[in-house]
């Protein structure tokens, strides 16, 4: 038996060593793709209310692209 929390932290370290960006506080909204592969992701907006209207702490989502 293992702790899922410890496992996720260990796994995040392994993928970051492999050059993969782990965004713990930003859910992904959409993928950016070419015809054959994923090249990035668009994060979700932060600081919106239940009607999806910006609050005072609003931060727009941003694009995270694969390094060339």
N, C-alpha and C positions, 0 to 999 in steps of 0.2 A: 504494500500500500504506500502511496506517496501523497504529498500535499500538492494539489493542483496549482496553488499559488507559487510554490517553489519551482514546480515544473515549468510553468509559464515564464517565470523570470529566467530560468536556465535556458529555455528554448529561445527567448528573445535575445539573450547574449550570443547564442550560436548563430542565429540568422544575421545579427548585426556584424559579427565577425566575417560573414560571407558577403557583406556589402549591401544588405537589405535594410531599408529604413523601417523602423517600427514606430508607428504613431499611436501612442497609448491613449491620448486624450482627444483624438479627432476621428470620428467615424467616417468611413469612406462613403461617398454618395454615388459617384459614377466612375467607370473606368475610361481611360484614354487608350484607344487601340489603333493599330494599323490593320491592314487586311488579315494579318496572320498572328499578331501577338499583342499583349497588353504592354503599354509603354508608360503608363502613369495612372494616377487616380486623382479625382477631385474630392476634397474633404467637404463635410457638411458645414453649413453656417453655424456659428455659436451665438448665444445670446438672443434667441427668438422666443416669443411667447407661444401659447397653444394655438393661436391663429396664424402662426408663422410670421408675425410682425416683429421688426427689430426692437429690442429693448435698449436701455442705456449702455449696456456692456456688449453690444453687437460686434461680432467679428465675422467678416465674410469668409466663406470657404476658399481654399487655395488649391492650386494644381501642384502635385508632386510628380515630377517626370523622371524617367530613368536616365541615368548619366550616360552620355555617349561614349 
